[in-house]
């Protein structure tokens, strides 16, 4: 009896495994599965929150380096957008970051290194 039940369940699973069917028997099939993207709403909320701080765009900046305490650098090469608020002391950098070790950027970064990073070098 157990084998008979398992066979029936396998037959039903094979029959109803078609995930592209919207409804029951005789209904049309789904052409493309719709995937919702939540990043757009998140970006709108973020930009509206940033605008409340009164940021102004900064022009002609080719790279941004942010030094961390563990002697790594968050490096933005050609950031898409940089905005700054003097009143709030807020800097917004939009782009693709790369996390690198301090030693990887040594020749071009020596002008930007502070006293804490000099001791590590």
C-alpha positions in Angstrom: 0.0 0.0 0.0 2.8 2.4 0.8 4.4 1.9 -2.7 1.0 2.5 -4.3 0.6 5.8 -2.4 4.2 6.9 -3.4 3.5 6.1 -7.0 0.3 8.2 -6.9 2.1 11.1 -5.3 4.9 10.9 -7.9 2.2 10.9 -10.7 0.5 13.9 -9.2 3.8 15.8 -8.8 4.7 15.1 -12.4 1.2 16.3 -13.5 1.2 19.5 -11.6 4.9 20.5 -11.7 4.3 22.9 -14.6 5.2 26.2 -12.9 4.4 28.3 -16.0 0.7 27.7 -15.9 -1.3 30.5 -14.3 -4.6 28.8 -13.4 -6.1 25.4 -13.8 -6.8 23.2 -16.8 -7.4 25.2 -20.0 -5.9 28.5 -18.9 -3.1 30.3 -20.7 0.5 29.8 -19.8 2.7 32.6 -18.4 5.1 34.0 -21.0 7.7 35.3 -18.5 7.9 35.1 -14.8 7.7 38.6 -13.3 10.5 39.5 -10.8 9.9 42.5 -8.6 12.8 44.8 -8.0 12.8 46.7 -4.7 16.0 48.8 -5.4 14.2 51.5 -7.2 12.0 52.4 -4.2 15.0 52.1 -1.9 17.0 54.5 -4.1 14.2 57.0 -4.1 14.0 57.0 -0.4 17.7 57.3 0.0 17.9 60.3 -2.5 15.0 62.1 -0.8 16.7 61.6 2.6 20.0 62.9 1.2 18.3 66.0 -0.3 17.0 66.9 3.1 20.6 67.6 4.2 21.1 70.2 1.5 24.0 68.5 -0.3 25.7 70.2 -3.3 27.5 68.2 -6.1 31.3 68.3 -6.3 32.8 68.3 -9.7 36.1 67.0 -11.3 37.0 64.4 -8.7 38.6 61.4 -10.3 39.1 59.1 -7.3 38.0 58.8 -3.6 40.0 56.9 -0.9 38.6 56.2 2.5 41.1 54.9 5.1 39.9 52.4 7.7 41.5 51.6 11.1 42.5 48.1 10.0 44.8 49.6 7.3 42.5 48.9 4.4 41.3 51.5 1.9 37.9 51.8 0.3 38.8 53.0 -3.2 36.4 54.6 -5.7 37.9 55.1 -9.1 35.9 57.6 -11.2 32.8 57.8 -8.8 29.5 58.5 -10.5 28.4 61.2 -8.2 29.9 63.1 -5.2 27.9 65.4 -3.0 28.9 67.3 0.1 27.0 69.3 2.8 29.1 71.9 4.6 26.5 72.5 7.2 26.0 68.8 8.1 29.6 67.8 7.4 28.2 65.0 5.2 29.9 63.4 2.1 28.0 61.1 -0.3 29.9 59.0 -2.8 28.0 57.1 -5.4 30.0 54.4 -7.4 31.5 51.0 -7.2 33.9 50.6 -4.3 37.0 48.4 -4.1 38.5 47.3 -0.8 42.2 47.2 -1.1 45.2 46.9 1.3 47.2 50.0 1.9 50.3 48.5 0.3 48.5 48.0 -3.0 48.0 51.7 -3.5 51.4 53.0 -2.2 52.9 54.9 -5.1 49.9 57.0 -5.9 48.5 57.4 -2.4 51.5 58.8 -0.5 50.1 62.3 -0.6 46.9 61.3 1.1 48.3 59.1 3.9 48.1 60.4 7.4 50.3 59.8 10.4 48.5 56.6 11.5 49.0 55.0 8.1 52.7 56.1 7.8 53.4 54.0 10.9 51.9 51.0 9.2 54.0 51.4 6.0 
